[in-house]
Structures are given as C-alpha cells and as structure tokens.
Amino acid sequence: MNITKKEIDELNAEVTIELAPEDYEKQVTDILKDYRKKVNMPGFRAGKVPFGMVKKMYGKAVMAEEVNKILSQKLYDFIQENELEVLGQPLPNESEDNKIDLDDASFKFTYDLGVSPKFDIKLGDKDKFDFYKIQIDEALIDKYVKDIAKRYGKVEQVEESGADDMLQGKFTEIDSKVGAIEGGIEHTSTISIEYIEDKKAKDKLTGLKIGEKIKLNPADVSRGPADMAQMLGISKSRAEKLKSNFEFEVEKIYRMTPHAANQELFDKVYGPGEIKSETEFRQKIAEELEKNLEVDSNRKFYKDLTDKLIAKLKLQLPEDFLKRWLLATNEELDNTRLEEEWEDISDSIRWQLIEAKIMKDNNIQVQHKELIDKAKELISAQMEQYGQTDVPEEQLDAMAANILSKEEEAKRVHDQLLDEKLIEFYKSSVSLKNKEISFNDFVKLANKSNKKSSIMEGISNLVKF
C-alpha cells in the first residue's frame, strides 16, 4: 500500500491511496471461506461447495466492500496521523481514473480534501464591545403582566378581526395581470395584529372576515428578513431580495381574552399560595425579567463578537470543495439554494473555525461533573416553577442521570453549558462598555437577523482538529 498527499494550494489537497492484492486478498479470502460454510447449493452438502464456485458467485461483491472499508480506514488514519486540519469529509476525486474496476488486481484512488485556513486569534482589551443593560421599568412589567394574562386566558375563534387578534391565513405570490403565479410562493402562516408596527398594515388587517382576500406586503407585517422568511417558508437570503406582490386569504381568526390579575392567576403561574398580591406578582416578574434580559444581552454581545471576528479575520475557505461537500451530504439542498445562502453558510463555517480555535487554545470544554451539575440546576429551576423547592439530592441525581442517558437531551444540556462557558470567557477577555437601553430599542437591535443558514444546523462535524 502506498499513500501520498499532494497540496493543490493552501486550502485544497489530494490524497492518493494505491492498493495492491496483498492489501486486501487475505480479508476477502477469509470472508469467502466463512461464506462457504454457510452457503446452500443444490448438489452439495452444507459447507462442501467448492471454494472456486463461492468466489465466482460472491468474490467481486466481497472485494468491493473490503476495498472500500480499507480505503476509508486508511484515509482516516492518514488524516489523524498527519494531523491534517480538514473541513467536512474527503470526497472522491471526480476524475475517470478514480473509478473501481474489479477486474484489476491493483487499485488507485484519489480523494479531495478541503483544508482549514491557518490563523491565530487572541482576544484582549483592544477588542471593544457594548454590553446592553436593558432597563426594567413599570411599562415593561405591565407588558409582561399582560402577556402572562393572555397566556392563561381564553382563546376563541371569531368571525371578524379586531386590533389584538391573530389571523391564520395563506400567503400567495401574485402577478397583477395573471393572479397567482404558477410555481410561486404559497405558505400558510399566522399574523398577530397586536404586534404589527406599521399602522397602515395594522388598520388593513383589522375588520377582516373569514374568507376575505387582501393584497399584503409580508415586509409590513414581519420583523425583518428572518421573520419574513419563516412567514413565507423561504430562505432568509431570498426574503432579503423579494420584491413580489402577495395576496393574503384569511382562514381563521383567533381572539384571546386575558385572565384577570387575581389569586387564581398567581397560583397558576407560581403555584398555590406562593404569590399573595399583585404587588408580589409584579416584583416576581421584575426578578425574572432581570435574569432573562441578561441572557438576551449576552446573546446580543455574542452576535456582535461573532460578526466582528468574522469580519476582522476574513478567513479564506476552499469554496468549491465545501459547495461540493454540502451538496453531497444534504438531500434537501440544490445549487440554487446553495448560492442564495452561501454568504450566510460561509460565515457560519468561518465562525465554527474561529470558535473551535478559541476553545482549543484556551482548553474550554465541559467536564462530566459539570454536565451533571447543570442538569440538576435545570431540573431544580423547572421544579421551582411548580412550587417544589425542597427536592431531595438523591432524587435530583436520579433525574439528572435519566436526562443525560438520552443522547438528544444530553447534547442539549452540554451545548447550553458550553455556550455559557464561552460567553463568560469572551466577556472576561474583551473590553466591555455597559450601555443602558430601553426594552423597545433593544428589541430593534436584537431583531437584526443572526447570520446562520438552516443548512448548517446540526452539522457539528465540519471542523476536524
């Protein structure tokens, strides 16, 4: 066996593996001997079928499978042993010479590799960021009291929309001459009239009846491109460029009657007898707001840091390779969508590289005991919502073990803890300027979409170190 690496440029490489008969013949022979013991063929006793016949029947299939196994393992070993920092997984070279001919005794395979760019990063006082302190005033508390009252209120369907109602209906892309565009966008969504900022759009949606159709610009009833993309069932990149006209047909109208701010509501939200007055209720909401809004401030800081470091480092990527790899590994992805979302995808890849480098250089990781403690913390917080504040330690341990035994739940807890550790590291490593801001102004800042393509969701094996 012979394995060689050829550097195409700083971001692309080829690895060629040459296999001779001695590299796979023993494995193939051993498997065929095992087949011989099991195969049934008329005219022969079990286990007595001539080896030559077994080889003729199954030889090529077994050889192909074993050659592929050897290639995969040797390629992986070569990458590990040579500490190659690759992106995604190697792809078979598209040349004609790379095709398997099972009639040959020797094989030569070439694989394309996308190589991670080389870079250094060190955070310090010169990296300056605003950290937003969101003001908690009476108006904000009023808003949350109202939201909670609506959450525990009564929902009913009505025939005509009011200023605080929610509409369910279908958006249809239209042309002024031909009506609905064949193959155009059609998507059922909901619109909360109460939260629409555009007064004309709000007035237009008030007083509608079920079955009515109106011309409606989705941008007027959404909070930016990401929200509009979700509303229309399209990509954010496409939403940003969208200039089409739309028709909205009302299918259902929902009205919420808020719950009265009384003892019954306090008991439903925080447990029987935990809150005894509206004053206590508002104080509790203020405490929770302070915690939750700090999380939101952290998210905004994280996004600002992400954007700044991506722009600062300007990492070059093996674009052609990555596009090939994404198309090969995502069934729902086609060239059109890939090109539409490439800016967001490439920035997401750059940030994965940057954060992986920061984690490696600063030994940021989650220990098993930390994972258990975090699971117990989350369980305790959830139990407190139902008035259970004295859960025995052994019961918490058992519940945490149960959660962490489930792969998806364990990953959720791990990722949340890792995010928290990274945020604290970033905050301690850069220069922060506290900046007070109203809730409404903060919402406007936060509504600026996060640059992360849905294609990249769940791809955790992109960066190999």
N, C-alpha and C positions, 0 to 999 in steps of 0.2 A: 504494500500500500504506500502511496505517495500523496502527501497533502502540501499544496503550495498556495501562497497568498500573493495576489497582485494588487497594488494600490493604483486605482484609476485616477483619483485625486484625493484631497484631504477628507472628503465626505463619502467617497464611494470606493469599494474594494471588491475583488473577486477571490473566491476560494475554490480551488480545483482539487478534486479527490479522484485518484486513479486506483481502481481495484483490480487485482489480479485474481485468478482462480483460487489460489491458496488463501485468499482473504475471506472467502465465503463457502468454499466447497465442503468443508467439514460440517458446518452448521446445516447446510442443505442435505447432505447425506444422512446426518443424524435424524433430521425431521422425516425424511423419506423412509428410513428404517422403522421409525415409530409408526408411520402410516401403514407400512407393510404388515405390522402386527394386527392392525385393526380393519384393513380393507376386506370386503367380501366380494368375491368374483366367481361366477359360475365355473365349475370345473376344477376349482382349487379349494383345498381345506383352508380354514381360517389361519392366517399367518404364514401361509405357504405360497402366496402369489409371488412369482419371480420379481426380484428387485428391478430388473430392466423394464418390466411392464409398469410397475408403480412409478418409476422415474419418467417413463414416456407419458403417463397419464397426468402426473402432478408436478413433474420436475420444473417446468418453466414458471408455474404459479408460485411454487415454494421459493425458487431462486429470486423472482422479482420481489417477493415480500421480504426475504432475508437481506437482499442487497439494499432495499430501502431502509430497513432497520439499521444496518451497519452504517449507511451514509448519514442518517440522522444522528446517531450516537457519536460518530467520529467528528461530524461537523460541530456538534455541541461541545465535545471535549476540546476541539481545537480552539474554539472561541474562548472557553474557560481557561485553558492552559496558557493562551497568549494574551489573556486579559484584554480582549477586544471590547471596546465600548460601542455596542451596536444598537441600532434602533429597530424596533419591530422584530421580525424573524427573517432569516435569509430566504431569498426567492430563487427558484431555479432560473439560470440564465436562459434567455429566450432563443439562443442560437440553435440551429439544427443539430449540431454535434452533441447537444445535451440530451437527446432522446435515447431511451433504452432500446437496445437491440438485443433480445435474449438469445439470439443465435451466436453472438460474440462471447468469447470467454473472458475478455477483459473489458472494463468499463471506465469511462472518463466523464465526470460530472462537474459542472461549474455552477457556482452559486453567487448571486449578487448580494452584497452587504451594504446597508446604509450605516455610515459611521457617525458617531456623535461628535459634534464640534468640540474642539479644545477651548476651554476658557477658565478663568479664575474669577471668583467673586468674594468680596469681603465687605460686610456692612459696617457702617460706623457713623460718627456724629455728622459727617458731611452729607449723609442721606437724611434729608429733612422731610417730614410729613406732618400734615394737620391731623389731629385726633379730635373728632367731634364729640362734644358733650351736649347731649340733647336735653333741652330744658323741659322739666315736668311741671306744667302749670295747671291751673284749675280747668282750663278749656280742654287740655289733653285728657285729664282724668274724666271729665264729662263725656268725652268721645268714647272712652273705653267702657264707662258705665253703660252708655247707650249700646255699644257693640255687644256687651255681655247680656244686657236685657233682651236684645234681638236674638242672640244665640239660643236663649232659653225661652223665647217667645213662641207664638203660634203661627204656623205657615199655612196659608190657604191660597187657592187659585181664584183669580178674579177675572172679570171679562174686559175691564178697561184699565190701562196703566196709570199709576199715579207717580208723583215725583220721587218716591222712595222705593218703588217696586223693582223687581228683577224680571227681565224678559228672557225667554228662551226662544230662539228662532234660527233661521237658516240664512247665512250669507251666500249670495250667488253673484259671481263676476258677470257683468253685463256690458253689452255694447249698445250705444244709444240708438243704433239703427236696427240691429237684429235681435236685441234682447239678450237672453242668456247665451254666453259664449260656450260653444261645444268644446269639451275638454278643459274648461276654465275651472276656477276655484269654486268649490261648493263645500260649505262646512257649517255644521250646527254648533252654536255656541250660546253663551249667556251674557247679558249686559245688565250690570247693576246701575240703574239710572241715578241713584243717590250719589255715586262716586264719580260721575262724569263732570269734568271741569269746564268743558265747552258749553256755554249757556244755550247757544242755538241748537246744538245736538240734544241737550237735555230737554229743551222745550219740544223738539221734534218727536222725541220718544214718549213724551207724556200725553196721555189721552188716546193712545192707540188701542185697538181692539184685536182680538184673536183673528188671524187670517189676513190682517192688513199687511200691505207691502209698501215700503218706502225706499227711496234712494238714500243710501247712508255711506259716508266715508268711514271705514274702520279706524282710520287715524284719529278721528274726532271722538271716538268712544273707547280708546285704549291708552295705556300709559307707556308709550314708546314702542319701538320696533319689536322688542322681545314679547311684549304683551300682545301686540297685534299679530305676531307670528303664531302665537298659541291660539288666538281667537279664530284665525283663518286656517289653522292646520298646515302652515308652511314654514320654511326656514326663516331665520332672522335676517339673513342676507337678502333673501327675496323680498321680505317685508320692507326692508330699507329702500328698495328700488321700486316698490309697487306704485303704479300711477293709475290703476284701473278704477272703473266705476263699479259700485256694488249695490245690490238690492238686498234688503233685509225683510224677511217674512216672519211675522210674529206667530209663534206656535203655542206658547203658554205664557201666562203672566202670574208671577208669584208675589204675594204680599205678606210681610211679616208684621205681626202685632207684638210689640215688645212686652216682656214680662215687667210687671210693676216692681219697683225697687223696694221690696219688703222682705220680711224674715224668711219667707218661703224661698225667695231667690238667693238670699245669703246662704241658706242651708244647702241648696242645690249646688252652689258653686264651691263652697269651702267645707261642707259637712255640717251636720246638725249642731247648733249652739256655738260654733267656732267664732262667728261674727254676730254681734248683737245689735248693731245700729248701722245706719247709713254712713255715719262718720267713720266707724271702724272699717266699713266696707271700702270707702274711698281711700283710707290710709293703707289698707292691704293692697289695693290696686296700685297705689303710688310706689310701694315697695317692690312689687313685681315688675312694674314698668321700669324702674331703675335698673334692675338686673337684666331684663330683656333688651332694653335700649343700649346697654353696654355691649351686649352681644352684637347688635346691629352696628354699633360704632366700630367694633372690632372687624366686622365683615367689610365695612367701607374702607377702613385702613388697609386691610388685606388686599382689597381690589386695587387701591391706589398704589400699594407697593408692587403688586404684580405688574400693573401697567407700566410703572416707572422702570422696573428692572428689565422687562422685555424690551422696552424702547432703548434703554441705556446699553444693553449688551449686544443688541442687533445680531443675534446668533444666526449664522447661515445653516441651512438644512439641506440634506440630499433630497430635494423636492421630487424629482422624477421617481426615485425609489420609493419614497413614502406614499406617493399617489398610487403607484402600482400595488404596494402592500395593503393600503386601505381598501382599494377596490377588490383585492383578492380575499380579504378577510371580513368584508361587510356585505352581506347579500342585499341589504336594502339600499345600498349606495350605488349611484351611477355617476358617469362623468359629469353630467350637468350639475347635479347637486354638489359634487366634489369641488368643482370650480367655483360655484356660488359661495360655498362656505370655506374655501381654502384659507382665506385670511384669518378667520377665527380658528380653524383647525391648526394652522401653523403656529399661531400664537399660543394655543393650548399646549402644543408639543414643546415649544420653547420654554414655557413655564414649567412643565414636567421636568425638563432637563435642569433648569435653574434650581428648582426646589430639591430635586434629588441630589444635586451637587452640594447644596447648603446642608442638607441632612447628613450626607456622608462626611463632609469636612468638619461638622460640629457634633458628630455622633448623636444625632437626635433620633431616638427610637422609643418604642413602647415596650416596657418590661411586663412580664406576665402578672406580677403582683399589682402593678399599676392598672392593668386591664380589669382585674378582679375588683379593685377598689372603685374604679369608675363605674362598673356595672352595679355595684352596691349603692353608689351615690345616686345613680339614675333611678334605681328601684325605690330608694328611700324618698326621693323627690316625688315620684309618682304616688307612693302610698300616702304621703302627706296631703296630697290633693283630696284624698278621701278621708282625712282626719285620723289616719293611722300613723302616730308619731313614735310609738314605742315597740317597733318590730324587733324581736329577739335577734341577736347577732347570728346565731346558727341558722335561723330561717333566712336571713339575708344571704348568708353564704350559699345555702342550697339553691335559692332563687338565682343568684349570680351564676352559679355553676350550670344551672339549667339553660340560662340565656346564652352563655358562652359555648355551650355544647352544640349550638345551632350556628352553622357557618355564616349565614347571612346576618344574623343578629350580632355575632362576634365581630364581623367586619364593620358593622355599623358603629359599635362601641369603640372599636380600635380606631376607626377613622375620625370619630368625634374627638377622642382623646389626643390623637396625633395633631389634629387641627388646632386644638387648644394649646398644645406644647409649642407648636410652630408660631402661633400668634404671640405667645409670651416671649419667645426667643426674638422674634422680629421687633417687638415693642422695646425690648431691653437693648437691642443692638443698634437702633437708629435714634435720631433726634426727633422728638415729638413735641409739637406745639398744640396745647389744649385750646380748642376753639368752641365757644358756646354757639349753639344754633337752635332755632325753633324746630319743633317736630315737622311742621309742614315743609320748611326749607330743606330739612334733612331728607324727607321723602323724595323731594325733587332730585336731590343728588343721588340717592340710592336707586332711583328708578332708571338711571343710566345703566344699560344692559351690561351684564358680565360677559366678557368675551370667552365663551366656551361653547363649542359646537356640540350638538347632541351626538354627533358621530363619535366623539371622544369619550362619551360616557361609558364607564365600565372597562375602558382599555387601561389596565393597570400594569401591563407587561411591556409597555412601549420602550421604557428606558432600561437598559441592561448594564449594570456596573458590577 
